[in-house]
Amino acid sequence: MAERVDEVLQAGAAPGFHGLVVMRGGEVVLERYGAGVDYRLGDSLGHVVFDRDTLHDMRSVSKSIVALLYGIALGDGLVPEPGAGLVAQFPEYRDLVEDPEKARLTVEHAITMTLGLEWNEDAPYTSTANSEIAMEFAPDRYRYVLERPVVEEAGKFWHYCGGATALLGGIIARGTGQPLEDYAATALFRPLGITDFDWSKGMHGVVSAAAGIRLRPVDLAAIGQLVLDGGRGIVPGEWLQEMLRPRVNIAEGFEYGYQWYLVTGDRPHVKGIGNGGQELLVLPGEDLVVAVTAGEYDGDSASSRAVLKAVLTE
């Protein structure tokens, strides 16, 4: 494995590569780091030489981490069950609470990104034509999401929606009485020995639940190992089973659970995916965890694909 990865890197086949951590049997068996221009969400950090201690944007892998936090809070009775009404968690929006179409939405529709609301993240993340960016510029991010027009029946179709994760982050913060980043530190990161992290904030001083977590790749791999280990009492095992159960089909061999992607086929695995080539793969049948970071933001993630191919080639 190491030889194949080194060949890819030395051949320049992964020019946007930033970091790789592979764990097998609960132990780190391979680490590699690169260098290149990096960003903290939209802010350039210039040329960065990465090593084990360098934090990296995880972008939308953040969504998968939020799902873990929801499960922890649910186990402690601090947030509603997935079947609970979604808009009812935001009673200050009385007009929306009283809207019969919105009253049909549940928390699970948010967790599975099947809200059936008008939402488009196909535009660049530098433009308010992108719904997630428009949400950040809106006076109230939660209201912005919930007041989107209904365009299809909830629960039927998957559409990528950072606004759904923003709502989950808001529900966790309200239920726990803590900012999301503080709850993450005490409930998830600290029990894993993760003491160095950052969570980028949006325009209203609230962290971006959908995309803002910055972690060391080795700590991202530790989170994957936690999932592989069944939660170890940090995340309820029952929640992990529910979280990783297929809920909605995205494409052939590619499904969605609770903010995690599920890949079927010869080597079934679950993963979190982030813009730019951020990936966390958990392969239970092989006792394997792989964390990759890269800097091909708004690109095709070719560098991560090349490195992952080298890691996973049998």
N, C-alpha and C positions, 0 to 999 in steps of 0.2 A: 504493500500500500504506500509506504513512504517513498519508495523509489518511483512509483507511478506519479505521485503528486509532485515530486521534485522535478521529474521530466517535464511535466506540464508547465511548471513555473519557470524552469530554466529555458524552455523553448519560447517563452513569451506568449503562450497560448491563453493566459489569464491576466491580461494587462490591468484589469480593475480589481484584482484580488487584494484583500486587506488582511484576512485572518482565517484560520482553520483550527478547530479543536475536535479531536475524535476521542470518544470514550468507549471502551469495551470492558464489560465486566465491572463497571463502576470506577475504572481507572483511566486516566488520560494516557493514551497510547501514541498520540501524534499531535504536534502543534507546529504550525507554520505561520509566519507573519510577513506582510509585505509593506508597501509604501505607496502613497499617492495623494492626490487632492481629495479632501473629504469635506463634508458639510454637517452641521447640526441643523436638521430640518432645512430651512432655506438659507442659513447663514454659512458662508464659506469659512473653513478652518485652515485653508491653505494646504500646503504639502505636509503630510503627516507621515512620520515613520512609526509604524505600529509595533508594539510588543505586547507581552502578556498583560501588562497593567494599563493599556490604553483603552479608554471607554470608546464605544462605537455606537452610532445610531442603529437601533434595531427596527426602526420604522414600523411596519405593520405586524411584525412579530409581537409588538406590544399588545395587539388584540388578543393573542393567545394567552399572554400573561394575565391580562384582565380577566379572562375566563377562569383562570386558576384562582384569582382573588375573589371572584364572585362565589366560587365553590367554597372557599374558606369561610367567607362571610355568611353564606347560606347554612353551613354546618353549625355556625354559632348563633343562628336564628336572627341575623341582623339585616337580611335582605329577603325579599319575597321569593316564593317558589316560581319557577319558570312559567307556570300556568297562570300566574296572577296578571291582572290588567296592567298594561304598560302606562297608559296615560294617567291612570289613577295614582301612580307614584309621583306625579307632578300636579298636585291638586290646585296649585296656584293658577294654573291655566284653566279656569272654570269653563270657558267657552269650548275648549277642546275636550275636557272631561265629559261635557254634555253632548258632544257630537257622537251620534250612534255609530258612525263608520269608524271613528277613532277608538270608541269604546271596545271594539272587537279585537284590538291589538293586545297582544300579551308580551310579557318579558321574553318568552321563548322566541317570538318573532324577531325580536332584536338580536338575541343571542345567535340565531341561525341566519340572520340577514335575509329574512323573508317578509319584511314589513309591508311590501306592496305599495310603498310610497314613492313618489317621484324623486329620483336621486341619480346623479350622474357624476362619476369620477373618471370619465374618459378624457376630459380636458386636462391640460398640464396643471401640476400642483402649484403653479405660479399664477394661476388665473382664477378669478371668482366665477368663471364658467364651470369650474370644478365645484361640486356641491360641498365637499369638505372644506375647501377654502372659503366659500361663501358662508358656511357655518361659522368659521372663525371671525369673519367680519360682521356677522349679524349681532345686533344688540344683546340677544339671548340665545346661546347655542342650542339649548334644549328645546325651547319653543320653536326655533327655526326647523329643527328636525321633525318635531311632532306635528307642525302645521303644514308640512308638505302635502300636496294633493294625493289622494288615494288613486292609484292607476291600475291596480289589479288586486285580486283576492289575496289577503295575507296568508302566509304559510305555504304557498304553492311554488313560488319560484325564487331562486337565489339571485340577488343582485348585490354586488360589492357596495358596502355602505359604512364608511367611517362614522357616520352619524349614529348608527346603531350602537357602536362601541362607546361613543361619547355618552349616550344615555345610560349604558351600563355603568360607566365610570361615575356618573352623577348619582345613580341609585346606590352604589357602594359607598360613596362619600357621605351621602345622607344617612344611610343605615348605620354606618360605623361611627358617625360623628367626627370623622377625620378627613383631611384632604387625602385623595387617593394615593399620593406618593408616600404619605406618612403611614397609611395602613399597609401599603406594600412593604415598607421597610420593616415593620414589626411583625406582620403576619406571614410573610413569605421570604423576604431576602435575608433577614437576620437569622432565622432558623437554619438557613442554608449556608450561613457564614459569609454572605454577600454584604459587604460594608461600604463598597464604593459603587455608586450608581448615580445617575442623573435622570431627571424626567422633564423634558422641555415643556415650557408653558406657552399657551396661546395668548391671544391679545387681551383676554380678560383675567389673566393671572391664574388660570386654571390649567392644569397639565393636559396635554393632548393624550387622552386615553387611547386613541386609535393609532398613534404613531410616534410618541415622544420618548420612549424609554431608551436610555443609553447604558450599556453594560459592557463589561469585558466579555469577549467570546468564551473564555473559560467558565465564566459565571452563567452565561446563556446555556452552555452545555450542562452545567450542574442542574439547571431547571429542567432540561430534557431528561436527565438521569432521574430526577424526582418523579417525573411522569412515568418513566420506565419502571421505577420501583413501586409504583402503585400509591404514591403520595406520602408514604412513610409517616403518616399521622399528621403531617403538615397540611396537606390537602386531603379531604375525605376520599377514601377509595371509591365510595359509591358515586361521588360526583365525577371522578375521572371516568368511570364506566359510562355514565350518561354523557359526559363531555365528548367522548371519543366514539360515540355511537353514530352511525350515518343518519343524518336527518333530511338532507336534500341533495339531489344530484346536481353537479355542476357540469360534468362532461363524462364520457365513458372512462370508467376506472378512477374517477376523481369526484369525491363527495365532500360534504361539509357537515361537521358536527356542531359543537358549541365553540365557535371562534377558532377551530382547528380544522385543517384540511386532512382528508383521509384518502390515502392512495391504496387501491386494491391491485390485484394481479399477482405475479410471481413473488414479489417482495413487498408485501403489504407493510405500510408504515403510516405514521401520522406526522404532520409537520406544521410549523408556523412559517409564514412567508412575508418578507418585507421588501418594499421598493429598493432597487439598487443592487439586489443580490444577497439580501440577508435571508438565511434559511436555518431552521432548526429542525432536524430530522430525528425521529425516534423510531427505531426498528426493533420491536419487542422480540420477534423471532430470532434475532441475531445478537441480542444483548448489546446493541450498538446505538450510540448517540453521536450525531455530527452537527456541529455549529459552524457556519460559514458567514463571513462578512465581506462586503465588497463595496465599491464606490460607483457603480454604474447606474446612478439614480436616473429614473425616467428612461432607462435603456432596456436592453433585452436580457440582462443578467447572464451574458455568455461566459464571463469569467467564473462565476459560481457553478454554472453547469459543467464547465470543463473540470473544475476541481472535484466536484461531486462525482463525476463519472470516474475519475481516477480513484477516488476513495471506495466507490461501490463496485468497481469491476471485480468480478470473482476470479 
